[in-house]
Amino acid sequence: MSTGDHAGPRRVVIVGYGMAGARLAEDLRARDPRGQRVSVTVVGGESHHAYNRILLSNVVAGTMSQRSVHLHDESWAELNDVDLRTGTAVTAIDRDTRTVALDDGTQVGYDALVLATGSRAWIPPTEGLLDDDGELAEGVVPFRTLDDCERILAHARAGAPVVVIGGGVLGLEAARGLAGQGSNVTVVHPVGHLMERQLDPGAGGVLATALTEHGIEFALGKLATRYVPGDGLKLDDGSHLPADLVVVSAGVRPETGLAESAGLSVDRGIVVDDSLRTNDQRIYAIGDVAQHPGAPTGLVQPAWEQSSVVADLLAGADTSSRYRGTSVVTRLKARGIDLSALGDVHAETDSSDDEVVCLTDPKRGRYAKLVLRDDRVRGAILLGFPDAAATVAHHFDNGTPAPSDRLAFLLGRALPVEAAPAENPATMPGSVTVCKCNNVTKSSLVDAWRSGSRSTADLAGATRATTGCGGCRDVVDGIATWLASTD
């Protein structure tokens, strides 16, 4: 008999105490509050309690404290009967005995194991970023964890030059935060426009112009070739950028080492099916480390949807639950910039299948693009058009026909039956998804209000709205204000 066989609740061990692992522990306890069906052990390598990684740019900007981005307080684990082990790494998985070995010398048995190990920052092969021992050189810090934020803030000085390597979402959020702290920031990006995965060249250009007005400079279409601590970066065109600090945000790589050592199927990530199971039926994977054909990488919404499925299966709440993929809206969370991008935005106007509506207003930092096919939204970019974002996303998610007045729709002025602008909560249909990260509708917020949640904070606690990327906070505030006025 293996050590995995035992009487009592089913033992679920979660490896990783980031946003995915923390959410799964919450979801399991929501389905089994008294721990009668499942016991929950969470092992996290970081010493911190779980925190909202999406909000780290606010920590760098100084607008939020480290404590304010924590997802759980010190008493959470005890109150929820969760065996939480922080600052502890899993060193090996023994699939035969169904145990995991920890770096403190102990072992934990499991009946079901969930890998939520996330991803690590990728350091490009630029000469000098790593020292002779393979460690980060002095003045080089990735932008990935709460500890990284602390190191960035310790190095950054007002008026001093900082270079951010990477013009994706996280790199731009770090750059905006540092610029807000008074650093002279330059972003180096190898592609000719910013956020090339989510934006077309037109939008990328307008975004760069808008960010330049916030004190950020750009070296686009250029590679950093050499870093000298205390001096700066040499670029592939021969130019030189002074830098007291280099912040690296050039992408991530899934943390698959533990899975590979255990003989699990790994490609770019840990390969999972619609039940989020690996090739070992007792081992699951969720979040950044999981590779599923319908899951975009590096975003929180897929991880939370996957968590719900795994919790249903492990707690026996819904054995038919499956993960079918996620359609995601990407939002740039940088102060003074309102940007949403969704779906396929790279269609061109000469495509016979696509209808493309585009509006460019670079002087005011605005750019909007709609891609429609068969009257349905297939993609959109909305930079500087916050009123349109919720309505367009609603049509995209639900596959409903777009209003015939395309320009009004693009500007957020169309009022179709299916949806209304976010700033009109009284006329917004109950089915509109207000918080996309947590799939919270207006009706859910109204129900929570009527059940006693009488503030934005209370609504967040009851529904989880605003606890993801935070992009829906203004909408939830508006709904709360409207509900208060109707009481």
C-alpha positions in Angstrom: 0.0 0.0 0.0 1.4 3.4 -0.9 1.7 6.2 1.7 -1.0 8.0 -0.3 -3.7 5.7 1.0 -5.4 6.9 4.2 -8.7 7.5 5.8 -10.2 10.9 6.3 -10.6 13.9 4.0 -8.9 13.9 0.6 -5.5 15.5 0.9 -4.9 18.3 -1.6 -1.4 19.8 -1.7 -1.0 23.0 -3.7 2.6 23.9 -4.7 2.8 27.6 -5.1 1.3 30.4 -3.1 0.9 33.0 -5.8 -2.4 34.3 -7.2 -3.3 30.9 -8.7 -2.5 28.8 -5.6 -4.1 31.3 -3.2 -7.3 31.4 -5.3 -7.5 27.6 -5.4 -7.2 27.3 -1.6 -10.0 29.9 -1.3 -12.1 28.1 -3.9 -11.7 24.7 -2.2 -12.7 26.2 1.2 -15.7 27.9 -0.5 -16.9 24.5 -1.6 -15.9 22.7 1.6 -15.9 25.2 4.4 -15.5 22.7 7.2 -12.8 20.6 5.6 -14.9 17.5 5.7 -14.1 16.5 2.1 -10.7 17.9 1.5 -7.7 19.0 3.6 -5.6 21.7 2.1 -1.9 22.2 2.3 -0.3 25.2 0.5 3.5 25.4 0.1 5.0 28.7 -1.1 8.6 29.5 -1.8 8.3 33.2 -1.0 8.2 34.4 2.6 5.3 36.8 1.9 1.7 35.9 2.1 0.1 35.8 -1.3 -0.1 39.2 -3.1 -1.7 40.7 -6.1 1.1 40.7 -8.7 -1.0 42.9 -11.0 -0.7 45.8 -8.6 3.1 45.7 -8.3 3.5 48.7 -10.5 1.5 50.7 -7.9 4.0 49.6 -5.3 6.9 50.9 -7.5 5.0 54.1 -8.1 4.5 54.6 -4.4 0.7 54.8 -4.6 0.2 51.4 -2.7 2.1 49.9 0.1 3.4 46.3 0.1 0.9 45.3 2.7 -2.0 46.7 0.7 -1.4 44.3 -2.2 -1.5 41.2 0.0 -4.4 38.9 -0.8 -4.5 37.3 2.7 -3.8 38.6 6.2 -1.8 36.7 8.9 -4.9 34.9 10.3 -6.3 33.7 6.9 -4.8 30.2 7.0 -5.8 29.4 10.5 -9.4 30.8 10.1 -9.8 28.7 7.0 -8.2 25.5 8.2 -5.4 25.6 5.7 -1.9 24.3 6.4 0.1 27.1 5.0 3.9 26.8 4.7 5.6 30.0 3.4 9.3 30.4 2.7 9.4 26.7 1.9 10.3 25.1 -1.5 9.2 21.7 -2.8 12.4 19.9 -3.9 10.9 16.7 -5.4 7.7 14.8 -6.2 7.6 11.1 -5.6 4.7 9.9 -7.7 4.9 6.3 -6.5 4.4 7.1 -2.8 2.4 10.3 -3.6 4.6 12.5 -1.4 6.4 15.8 -2.0 9.8 16.6 -0.3 10.3 20.0 1.1 13.6 21.9 1.6 13.1 21.8 5.4 13.6 18.1 5.3 10.0 17.1 5.7 7.6 15.3 3.4 3.9 15.8 2.8 1.6 13.1 1.4 -1.1 13.9 -1.1 -4.1 12.4 -2.8 -4.2 15.2 -5.3 -1.3 17.5 -6.1 -1.8 20.9 -7.9 1.2 22.6 -9.4 0.7 26.4 -9.3 4.4 27.3 -9.5 3.9 30.2 -11.9 6.8 31.6 -13.9 10.1 33.4 -13.4 11.5 36.5 -15.1 13.5 35.8 -18.2 16.9 37.6 -18.4 18.0 38.2 -22.0 21.5 37.1 -23.0 22.8 40.7 -22.9 26.5 40.8 -21.9 27.0 42.0 -18.4 23.4 41.5 -17.0 24.8 38.5 -15.2 28.1 38.3 -13.3 30.7 35.6 -13.6 28.8 33.5 -11.1 25.6 33.7 -13.1 23.9 36.0 -10.6 22.3 39.4 -11.5 24.9 42.1 -11.8 24.9 45.1 -9.5 22.1 47.5 -10.5 20.1 44.9 -12.5 16.7 43.9 -11.1 13.9 41.9 -12.7 10.3 43.2 -12.3 8.3 40.1 -11.2 8.0 39.8 -7.4 7.3 41.9 -4.3 10.9 41.5 -3.3 11.9 42.9 -6.8 9.8 46.0 -6.1 11.7 46.5 -2.8 15.0 46.2 -4.6 13.9 48.6 -7.4 12.8 51.2 -4.9 16.1 50.8 -3.0 18.1 51.5 -6.2 16.0 54.1 -7.8 16.8 57.8 -7.1 14.9 60.9 -8.2 16.6 62.4 -11.2 18.8 59.4 -11.8 18.8 57.5 -15.1 16.9 54.2 -15.3 16.6 51.8 -18.2 13.7 49.4 -18.5 14.4 46.5 -20.9 11.0 45.4 -22.4 8.1 47.4 -23.9 5.4 44.9 -23.0 2.6 45.5 -20.4 4.8 44.9 -17.3 7.7 46.9 -18.6 5.6 49.9 -19.3 3.9 49.6 -15.9 7.3 49.6 -14.2 8.5 52.5 -16.4 5.4 54.6 -15.5 5.8 53.8 -11.8 9.5 54.8 -11.8 8.8 58.0 -13.8 6.2 58.9 -11.2 8.9 58.6 -8.6 11.0 61.1 -10.4 13.5 58.8 -12.2 14.6 59.6 -15.8 13.3 56.4 -17.5 14.2 55.1 -21.0 12.5 51.9 -22.3 14.5 49.7 -24.7 12.4 47.4 -26.8 13.6 45.3 -29.8 10.3 45.7 -31.8 9.4 48.9 -33.6 6.3 49.5 -31.5 5.2 48.9 -27.9 3.1 45.9 -26.8 3.3 44.3 -30.2 1.3 41.2 -29.0 -1.7 43.3 -28.1 -1.4 46.5 -30.3 -0.9 47.3 -33.9 1.8 49.8 -34.9 -0.6 52.7 -35.0 -1.8 52.1 -31.4 1.8 51.4 -30.3 2.9 54.7 -31.7 0.2 56.7 -30.0 0.9 54.9 -26.7 4.6 55.9 -26.9 3.6 59.5 -27.6 1.2 59.5 -24.6 3.9 58.0 -22.3 6.5 60.4 -23.5 4.3 63.2 -22.1 4.7 61.4 -18.7 8.5 61.7 -18.9 9.4 58.3 -20.4 11.7 58.1 -23.4 12.0 55.2 -25.8 14.6 53.3 -27.8 12.4 51.2 -30.1 13.6 48.6 -32.6 16.9 48.3 -30.7 18.7 45.7 -28.7 20.8 46.1 -25.6 24.1 44.4 -26.3 26.3 45.2 -23.2 25.8 46.4 -19.7 28.5 47.9 -17.5 27.5 48.4 -13.8 27.6 52.0 -12.8 27.8 53.1 -16.5 24.9 51.9 -18.5 23.8 50.0 -21.6 25.3 49.9 -25.1 22.7 49.3 -27.9 23.1 47.5 -31.2 23.2 50.8 -33.1 26.3 51.9 -31.2 24.4 54.3 -29.0 24.8 54.4 -25.2 22.3 54.9 -22.4 23.4 55.9 -18.9 21.8 53.8 -16.2 22.1 53.7 -12.5 19.5 50.9 -12.5 18.4 48.4 -15.2 14.9 46.9 -14.7 14.4 43.8 -16.8 10.9 43.0 -18.0 11.6 41.0 -21.1 9.2 38.1 -20.6 8.8 35.1 -18.4 9.4 31.4 -18.5 7.1 28.8 -16.7 8.6 27.2 -13.6 8.5 23.6 -15.0 11.7 22.2 -13.4 9.8 20.3 -10.6 7.4 18.8 -13.1 10.1 17.7 -15.5 12.1 16.0 -12.7 8.9 14.1 -11.8 8.5 12.9 -15.4 5.4 14.9 -16.2 4.7 16.0 -19.8 6.2 19.4 -20.4 6.3 21.5 -23.6 6.3 25.3 -23.1 4.6 24.6 -19.8 3.1 21.6 -18.0 0.7 20.0 -20.5 -2.9 19.7 -19.2 -6.3 18.6 -20.5 -9.7 20.3 -20.0 -9.7 18.9 -16.4 -6.4 20.6 -15.9 -4.8 17.2 -15.3 -1.3 16.3 -16.3 -0.3 12.9 -17.7 -0.5 11.7 -14.0 -4.2 11.7 -13.2 -3.5 12.7 -9.6 -1.5 15.8 -10.5 -3.0 19.0 -11.9 -1.5 22.3 -13.0 -3.0 25.8 -13.1 -1.9 29.3 -13.9 1.2 30.5 -15.7 2.9 27.0 -15.5 0.0 25.2 -17.2 -0.1 24.8 -20.9 -3.7 24.5 -22.3 -4.5 25.4 -25.9 -7.2 27.9 -24.8 -5.3 29.7 -22.1 -3.4 33.0 -22.8 -0.2 33.2 -20.8 0.8 35.7 -18.2 -2.7 36.8 -17.2 -4.6 36.2 -14.1 -8.1 35.5 -15.5 -7.3 32.1 -17.0 -5.7 31.1 -13.7 -8.8 31.9 -11.7 -11.1 30.2 -14.1 -8.8 27.1 -14.0 -8.9 27.3 -10.2 -12.6 27.1 -10.2 -12.6 24.0 -12.3 -10.0 22.2 -10.2 -11.9 23.1 -7.0 -15.1 21.8 -8.4 -13.4 18.5 -9.3 -11.3 18.0 -6.1 -14.1 18.9 -3.7 -16.7 16.9 -5.7 -18.9 20.0 -6.2 -19.3 19.5 -9.9 -17.5 16.5 -11.5 -18.5 17.7 -15.0 -16.6 21.0 -14.6 -14.1 21.6 -17.4 -11.9 24.5 -18.6 -12.6 25.4 -22.2 -10.3 28.5 -22.6 -10.4 32.2 -21.8 -11.0 35.2 -23.9 -9.0 38.0 -22.2 -9.0 41.7 -22.2 -5.5 43.1 -21.6 -5.4 46.4 -19.7 -2.4 48.6 -19.1 -2.4 49.7 -15.5 -0.3 52.8 -15.8 -1.4 56.1 -14.1 -2.8 58.5 -16.6 -3.2 55.9 -19.4 -6.4 54.1 -20.1 -5.8 51.2 -22.5 -7.8 48.0 -23.2 -7.0 45.5 -26.0 -8.9 42.3 -26.8 -9.0 39.6 -29.4 -7.3 39.8 -32.8 -6.4 43.4 -33.5 -4.0 42.8 -36.4 -6.5 42.6 -39.2 -5.9 45.0 -42.1 -8.5 47.1 -43.8 -8.0 45.3 -47.1 -9.1 42.0 -45.7 -12.2 40.7 -47.5 -13.5 39.0 -44.4 -13.0 41.8 -41.8 -14.5 45.2 -41.3 -12.0 47.5 -39.6 -13.0 50.8 -38.1 -10.1 53.0 -36.8 -9.8 56.4 -35.3 -6.4 58.0 -34.5 -6.0 61.1 -32.4 -2.3 61.2 -31.3 -2.4 64.8 -30.1 -4.8 63.8 -27.4 -3.3 60.3 -26.8 -6.3 58.5 -28.3 -6.5 55.6 -30.6 -9.4 53.2 -31.3 -9.8 50.2 -33.5 -12.6 47.7 -34.1 -12.2 44.5 -36.0 -15.6 43.0 -36.9 -16.5 39.9 -38.8 -20.1 38.9 -39.6 -21.1 41.9 -37.5 -19.4 40.5 -34.4 -16.4 42.0 -32.6 -13.3 40.0 -33.2 -10.8 42.4 -31.8 -10.5 46.0 -30.4 -8.0 48.5 -29.2 -9.3 51.3 -27.0 -6.6 53.9 -25.9 -8.1 56.9 -24.2 -11.7 55.7 -24.7 -12.8 54.4 -21.3 -16.5 54.8 -21.9 -16.4 52.2 -24.7 -14.3 49.5 -23.1 -17.0 47.8 -21.0 -19.6 47.8 -23.9 -17.1 46.5 -26.5 -15.8 43.8 -24.2 -19.4 42.7 -23.5 -20.2 42.3 -27.2 -16.9 40.4 -27.6 -17.5 38.0 -24.8 -21.1 37.3 -25.7 -20.8 37.3 -29.5 -23.7 39.7 -29.8 -24.1 41.8 -33.0 -22.4 45.2 -32.8 -24.5 48.3 -33.1 -24.9 49.6 -36.7 -23.5 53.0 -35.8 -19.9 51.9 -35.6 -18.5 55.2 -34.7 -20.8 55.7 -31.8 -20.0 52.2 -30.6 -16.3 52.9 -30.8 -16.7 56.1 -28.9 -18.9 54.5 -26.2 -22.0 56.5 -27.2 -24.1 53.7 -28.6 -26.7 52.3 -26.3 -27.6 48.8 -27.6 -30.1 46.7 -25.7 -27.4 44.2 -24.6 -25.1 46.7 -22.8 -24.7 50.3 -21.8 -21.7 52.4 -20.9 -20.1 51.8 -17.5 -20.9 55.2 -16.3 -24.6 54.7 -16.5 -25.3 52.0 -13.9 -29.0 52.7 -13.8 -29.5 51.6 -17.5 -26.8 49.0 -17.5 -28.4 45.5 -17.9 -27.8 43.1 -15.1 -26.1 40.6 -17.4 -23.2 42.9 -18.2 -19.9 41.6 -16.8 -18.4 44.4 -14.7 -15.4 42.5 -13.4 -14.0 40.3 -16.1 -11.2 38.9 -14.0 -13.8 37.3 -11.6 -16.8 37.1 -13.9 -18.9 39.4 -11.7 -22.0 40.8 -13.3 -24.0 43.9 -12.4 -26.7 41.6 -11.0 -24.2 39.9 -8.7 -23.2 43.3 -7.3 -26.8 44.3 -6.8 -27.6 41.0 -5.0 -24.6 41.4 -2.8 -25.7 45.0 -2.0 -29.1 43.8 -1.0 -27.5 41.1 1.2 -25.7 43.8 3.2 -22.5 44.7 1.3 -23.0 48.4 1.4 -19.6 49.8 0.2 -17.1 49.1 -2.6 -14.9 47.2 -0.1 -17.8 45.1 1.0 -18.8 44.3 -2.5 -15.3 43.3 -3.3 -15.3 41.0 -0.3 -18.6 39.4 -1.3 -18.0 39.1 -5.0 -14.2 39.5 -5.6 -14.9 42.4 -8.0 -11.9 44.8 -8.1 -9.5 42.2 -6.7 -8.0 41.2 -10.0 -6.5 43.9 -12.2 -8.4 46.6 -10.5 -9.6 48.0 -13.9 -13.3 47.8 -12.8 -13.0 49.8 -9.6 -14.5 53.0 -11.0 -17.4 51.0 -12.4 -18.0 49.2 -9.1 -17.7 52.6 -7.3 -20.4 54.0 -9.7 -22.7 51.1 -9.1 -22.3 51.4 -5.3 -23.1 55.1 -5.5 -26.1 54.5 -7.6 -27.4 51.7 -5.3 -26.9 54.0 -2.3 -29.0 56.7 -4.0 -31.8 54.2 -4.6 -32.0 53.0 -1.0 
